[in-house]
Amino acid sequence: MKHAGFKTLENKQSVKNGVGRLTFTGLAIIFEVASIVLVVTRVNEHAEWISYTTRIIALLLVLGIYSQYKTSSMKTPWIVLILLFPIAGATLYLMVGLSGSTKRMERRYQAIDKQLRLLKPDDRALLREARESYPQAATISNYLSSQAGFPLFTNTDISYYDDAAKGLEAQLDDLRKAKRFIFLEYHAIEHTEPWLRIEKILAEKVKEGVEVRVIYDDVGSIGFITVNFIGHLKALGIRCRVFNPVVPVANLFLNNRDHRKITVIDGEVGYTGGYNIANEYFNITHPYGHWKDTGIRLEGDGVCSLTAIFLEMWNAVKHEENDVEHIEHYIHESCYQAKEQGAFIQPYADSPVDGELVGENVYISIINQARDFVWFITPYLILTDEMIHAMGLAAKRGVDVRIVTPGIPDKKVVYGVTRSYYHALARNGVRIYEYTPGFCHAKMCVADNLMATCGTINLDYRSLFHHFEDGCFFFNCKAVTEIRDDLVQVQGHSREVSQLYATGRKAGLRFGQLVLRMFAPLM
C-alpha cells in the first residue's frame, strides 16, 4: 500500500509541475514572438522606407526557402505564411522554423560521429552476400551503410513482441542478467509501476558494480516526472541526462526532441520499438481504449549499433562531460552465436542535424522495392508529397498497400490532419484501416514476407524531419512473418475506410482538410 501511495503522489505532483512548467514556457515564447512582431510593426508604421525594407526581406526569405533542398511540403506552408503575414511569418520562421539546429550542435554531433565511424565494422562482404540472395532488401541496406553509416549484420537473433507488456517482461529478465553496463534512452518515462520495476533492478545492479545510464527527453517526460527525478536517480547511483531541457526562450533547437526508445545491456542485448516507459503503453491505464504497441529484442553483433546510437546522444547532450574517448570501451565484437541462420539485421538512427532523411528514405525505398504487398501501422499519418506519390504509384503497379491508423485518437487536431490524407491515398488504391479497439502507437512496415522495420519513426513530419529517432531494418528472418501475421490480426480488429474516403467528401470537409494539410508541417 505504501508503494502504491507513493506512485499516486508522484504522478499527481509531476503532472502538476510539468504542465505548469510547459505552460509557462509556451506563454513566454509566445510573448517573445508577439513582442518582436509588435515592435517591427510599429516601426514600419513610422517610416515608409522601413516598411519597404521589411517586405523586401520577407521576399528574399521566401526565395531562400524556395531554393532549399527540401520537400515542397515543408517549404510551402512557410512561403504562404510569410506572403500573407510578412512580419509575423518572417519572425516565426527566423525564430523556430529554420533547420532546427545550431552550428554548435551540428559540430558536437559530427565530432562524436567521427569517433563512432572509426569503430564501424566492415560489412562489405555481407552487403555482397545480400545483393546476391536478396537484391530487393540489399539496396536499402546499401543505402543505410554507405549514406547513413549504419552497418549490416548477421549473427544476430531478433525477437518480436506484439504487445509492449511482453517486451517489458523480457527487458526485466535481461536487466537482471547485466554484468557490465545498462543504457536506457526513452522519450517518456513515468515514475509509476513499469519504471519502478525497472528502477528497482537498476539500483540493485549499481550495487553490484554495473554502470547504469539513463537519458530522457524533457518534453516527452514533462507531464510524468518532476525535475527532482535526476537527483532521485543520482542518489541510487544512476547517471542521468536530460535531452534539450525546456527553457522559456525561443530557440532553434527547442523544436527537436529525442523520440528514441533504446535499452542496451552489456552491448550484447538491445531493445527498441514504439513504447515508452509509462502506464498507458502497457495497458495499465486506458486513456484511449486498448493501446497497441510493439517492440523487438536483438541479441548478438547488431546490438553494437544501438550502443553507438545511445553513446552519440549521451555525449552530445552534455558537452562539458565528454566521454567520447571511452566509446570503444562499450563497443566490442560479440562472442554470440546466433540461433537463426541467414537473418540480416540493421539498426539505424535518424537525426535532424545531419541533413539526411534516413527515416523517410527507408520507408520510401521499401515501398519502391515492394512487389506483392507493403503494409504500415502508424499512430499519425502526415505525409510528404514524395511519400504519397510512392504509395500511390506502388498501388497502381498492383502492390497491396495498406495503412493502419488509430480508431481512437490521442490528439484530436492531429487525428483530423491524419484523416485529411486519406483521400489522396485511397483514390489511388491505397487501403486504409482504423484500429477500432483504441490507439495504435506501433511504428512498423512489412513487405513481401521478406523485409520489415520496427522502431520509433512515425509517418509524420515531426518524426521524419524534426526528431531524433531510431529503427531496425531486417530481412530473411522469422520476425518478418511474425509482424505480417500480427498486422493481419490488427486489420481484423479494424474498420476499412478506403472507399469512404476515396469519394463522396462534402465541400466543407474538403476545404477544412486542405487547410489542415497546408499547415500540417508546422504542427
N, C-alpha and C positions, 0 to 999 in steps of 0.2 A: 504493500500500500504506500509506503514511503517513497518507493521508486516511482510509482505512477503519479504521486502528488508532485514530485519534483518535475516530472515530464510536463505536466499540465501547466505548472507555474512558469517554467522556462518558455513554453510555447507562447503563452499569453504575453509575457514580457518582451520576447523577441519580436513578435508581430507588432506590438505597440511601438516599440523603439525603432524597429526597422522601417515601418510605414511612415513614422514621423520624420525620420532622417531623410528618407527618399522624397517625401513631400516637400520638406524644407529645401532640399537641393533642387528639385524641379522648379519650385517657385523662385528661387534665387537666380537660376539660369534664365527663366522667362523674364524676370525683372531686368537682368543684364541686357538681353537681346532687345527688349522693349525700350530701354533707356537709350541704347545706341540708335535704334530706328527713330525715336523721337528727336534726339539731338540732330541727326543728319537731316531729318525732315524740316525742322525749324531753320537750320542753316540754309537749306535750299530755298526756303521762302523769302529769305532776306537778300539773296544775290542770285540773279538770273544766270550768271556765268557758272556758279557753283551747281545749279540745277542741271545745266547742260553737261557739265563735267561728270556729274553723278550718272546721268543717262549714258554717257559715252563709256564710263567704267562698267556699267551694267551690260552694255552691248558687247564690250570686249570680253567680259566674263562669260557671256553666252557663247561667243565664238570659241573661247578657250575650252568650255565644257563640250561643245560640239566636236572639237578636234581631238578629244581624248580617246584613247584606245579602250573604250568601254562599250558594253551593250547599250543600244539605244533606249532600252527600258530603264536604265539607270540615269541616262542623260536627259531624257525628255521632260520628266517632272520638274527638274531644276530649271530647265530652259523656260518652261511655261510659267513657273512661279516667278522667275526674275523678270520676264517680259510683262507679266500682269502687275507685279508689285516690285519695281526696280530696287527700292531702298530696302524693304523688308526681306525680299528674296535674296538679294546680294549679301545682306548681313547674315542671314541664316546660313547661306552656303559657305561663306568665309569662316563662320564660327564652328559649324557642325557638319558641313556637307562635303568637305574635302576628302582626301584619300583615307582618312580615318587614322592616320599615323603621323608621327613626327619623325624628322630625320634622326633624332636621338634614339627613338625606339627602334627604327629600322637598323641603325648601326649596331644596336645592342643585340638584336636577334641575328643579324648577319655574322657577328663575331662568334656567337655561340654555335651557329650552324656550321661555320667554318671548322670548328673543332670537331663537331659531330661527323662531318663528311669524311674526315681522316679515319674514322672508325667504321665507315660503311663497308660491309663485306663485298667481295667481288661476286656479282651474281650473273656474269655474262654467260657462263655455261648453262645456268638454269633458264635464262631467257631464250637461249638457242633451243634447249630441250622443249620449252613451252611452245615456241614457234613451230616446231616440227609436229607436235602432237595436238596442240590446241590453239591454232592460229587466231581464232576469234578473240579469246581471252588474252593471248600473248601481246597483242597490240596495245592493250590497256596496261598490262604490266610493264611493257617497254616505256610507255609514257611516264608512269609513276616512278620508274627507276631513273630514267635519263633526264627528265624535266623537273620532277618534284623531289628527287633524291631519296626515294624510299625503296630499298631493295626487295627483290622477290626471294621467298624462302620455300624450301620443302622441310623435311624433318621437323614438322610442327603439327601437333594434333589440335583440332578445333572442335569445340563442343558448343551446341546451340541451345539456348534456353528460350522457350516460347512464352515464358512468364517471368517477370522480374523477380518474384519471390524465390523461384528456383535458382536464379542466378545469385541472389543474396546468400542463400544457404550454402551454395558451393563456394562462394567467396569466403564465408566464415570458416569453412573447413580448411581452405588453403591458407588463410591468415594464421590459423593456429599452428601451421607447419613451418612458418617463416623462420629462417636461421640467420639471415644477414641484414636484409632491409625490406621495408614496405613503403611504397609510394602510392598516394591516393590523390587524384585530381578530379574535382567534381564542380559542376556549375552551381549546384544547390545542395546544401547539407542542412538538414533539420535536426535539431537536438532533441529527438524523440526516439522511440523504440528501435528502429533499424540502426540508427547511428550509435545509440547507446550500446547495442550488442557488439558493434564493430569496435567502439571505443574501449570497451572492457578488455577485448583481446589485445588491442594495441597497447594499452597500459601494461598488461602482463608481458608482452613481448619486449617492451622497453626495459623492464626489469631483468629480462634475460639477456640484454645486450644488443637487441635488434634495433637498428636505426629506423625511425619512422618519420616520414614527412607527409604533410597534407597541404594541398592548395585548394582554395575555393574562390569562386567569383563573388564579388561583393554584391552586385545587383541580384544575381541568382539566389543568393542566400539571405538577402537583407530582411526578408519577412520571416525568416526561420530561426536565426540566431542573433545574439547581441554582440556588440564589439568586445565583450568580455570573453568570447569564445576562444580567442587566441591565447589569452592568459590562462584560461582553463586547461587548454591542451599543453601549454608550456609547463604548467605545474605537474602534468603527467609525464613530462619528458619528451613530448611530441613536438617536433618543429613544424611551424605553420606559417604560411604566407598567403596574403590576400591579393587576388588579381584585380588591378585597376580600381582602387577604392573610390567610392562616390564622394566627390567634393562639390561644394556649391559654386563652382566656377565653370563656365562653358569652355570645353577644350576639345581638341580634335580627336583625342583618343578615348573619350568617355563613351562614345557610341560602340566601341569594340568590347566584346565580352568574351570570357573564357567559357565556352559551351561544351568543353570536353568532359568525358566520363571515363576515367582510366584508373585501374588498380594494377600495380606491378608488385610481385612478390619474388624477391631474390633474383630478379632478372630471368626467371625460369617459367613463371606462370603470370599471365596477364588477362585482364578483363576489360571489355568495353561494350558499349551498347547504348540504348536510349534512356535508361533510367538513372535518376539522381538518387541520393540517399535521403528520402523523405517518405512520410507515411502513405501519401496518395499513390506513389509509384508501385507500392506493394499491396494495394487494395486494403490497407488497414483503415483508411478513411475513403469515402466515396463522394468527392465533391462534384464529379461529372460522370456518374454512373460507373460502370466497370472500366478500369484503366488497363488498356492493353499496352504492354511494353515488353521488350525483348533484349537479349544480350548474348555475348559469346565469350568463351574462355579459350585462351591459347596456352599451349604448353610446348616448349621447345625453342628452336632457333629464332623464330619470328618475334618472340617477346622482346628482343633487343630493340626493335623499332619503337615499341610502346615505351620502353625505358628511356630512349633518346628523346621522344616527344615530351615526356614528363620533365626531363632534365633541361630541355630547352626553355620550357616555361619557368621552371624553378629559378634558373639563373637569370632569366630576363626580368622577372618580377622585382627582384631586389638587387640592384646592380652593385651596391657597396659591399655586399657579402657574396662575392662572385666565387662560385665553386666550379667554374669551367675546367680548371686544371685537374679536377678529380673525376671527370666524367668517365675516363677509361676504367676506373675502379668498379663501375657499376655495369659496364657493357663488356661482356666476355663471351667466348664461344661456349655453346651449350654442350653438355655431355649426354643430352637426352636422346633416346632412340624412339622415333615416332611409331605409334601403333598402326596408323593408317598410312599406307604407302601411296605415293603418287599425288598427294594433295599439294596444291600450291597456295601459299598464304602470303599476303602483302599488306600489312598495316600501313596506314598513311595518315597524314595530317593536312589541314588547310589553315592558312594564315592570311589575314588581311594586309600584312605589311610586306609581302614579297611579290605582289602583282600577278601571281599565278593562281588561276581559279581552279584549283585542284578538284574540289568537291563537284562543281558543275561539270567540269571536263570529264570526270569519271562517269557520271550519270549519263551524259550525252553520248559518250563512247560506247557504253553498254547498250543504249538504245540503238545506236547506229550499227552495232555488231549483231544485234539480235536477229534471228531468222524465224523462229517459231513463236516465242512469246517473251514479253518483258513486263513484269508486274512490280508496282511500287506500293508501299504503305508509308504515309506521312501525316503528321498532325496538322501541317499547314501547307497550302498549295498556292504559292505566289511566284509565278514563273517568269523567266525572261522570254523574249520572243524566240531566241535560239532554241530553248528547251521545248517550247510549244511546237515550233516547226519540226524538231527532231521527232517528237512523239507522234504528231500528225502524219508525217511522212512515213514513219515506221508502220502505222496503222494502214495507210494506203498501200504499202508494199505487201500487206497481208499478215503482218505480225500482230499477234494478240496483245494489245497494250491495255493494261488495266491499272487503275489507281484507287487505293482505299484511303478515305479521309474520315474524320470523326463524325459520328451521328449526334453527339452532344458536345458543344464547343466549350473550351475553357476561356476564350476571349471572343465575344460576340462580334466585334468590329472585324477582327482578323478572319472570323468564320465567314462573314459577309464577303470579304475580299477573296477568300478561298473559293466560294461558290461563283464569284464573278468570272473565274477562269474555266468553269465547266463547259460553257457553250463553245469557246474556241477549240476545246479539245474534243468534245462529244460530236461536233459537226463533222470532224474528220475521222471518226470511227474509234476514238479512244473510249474505253468503257470505264465508268466512274461508279464507285460504291461508297456508301456512307455506313460506317460501323454502328449499327443501331444500339448495341448494349451500352455504349458510352463513348469514351475518348480514347482514340488510338494514338499513342505517343511514340510508337516504334518508327524507326527510320531505316527502311530496308528496300533492296531491289534484288530481284532474281530473274535470270534469263536462261531459256533453253535447257533447263536441267543441267547446266554447265557451270555458270558463274553467278556470284551474288555479292552483295555488300551488306554490312551491318555496322552501324556506328551512331554518330550524333548529328549527322548532317540532314536537316530538313530540306524540303523542296520550297524554300522561301528565300527572300533576299537577305535576311539577317544571317542565316546560316551560310549562304553561298558567297556573300560579299563582305560582311561586317564582323563575323565571329571567328574565334579560334576553334577549330573543330577537329575531330578525328574519326577514322573509319577503318574498315578492313575489307579488302578485296580478296576473294578466294574462289578457286575453281577446282573442278575434278575432285570433290570431296563430299562426304555424306551430309555435311551441314547444308549444302546447296539444296538437296532434295528435301531435307527437313524444313527449311524455310518455305520451299514451294508448298509442301503439304500443310504447313501452318497457315499460309495465305489462302489456301483452298478452304480451310476451316473458317478463317476470318470472313471470307466472302460469303460463306454460307450463313453467317450471322449478320450480314449487311444487306442494305437495300440498294439495288442498282438504280441510279438516277440518270443514266446516259440519255435515254430517249426523252425524258422530261426536259433536259437542258439543251438537247440538240435543236429543238424548235419550240415555238409557242411562247416565248417570253413577252410579257407586256412591255409597252414602250417606256413606261415609268421605271420598271425594273431594269431594263436595258440601260437607260440613262444613268441610274444610280450606280450600276455595276461598272459602267465606263469611268465614272468619276473615281470610284474606289480603285480601279485598276490603274488609273492615271497616276495616283499619288501613293500607290502601294509601296514603291521602293523607298519612300521617305518614312515609312512606319517602323 
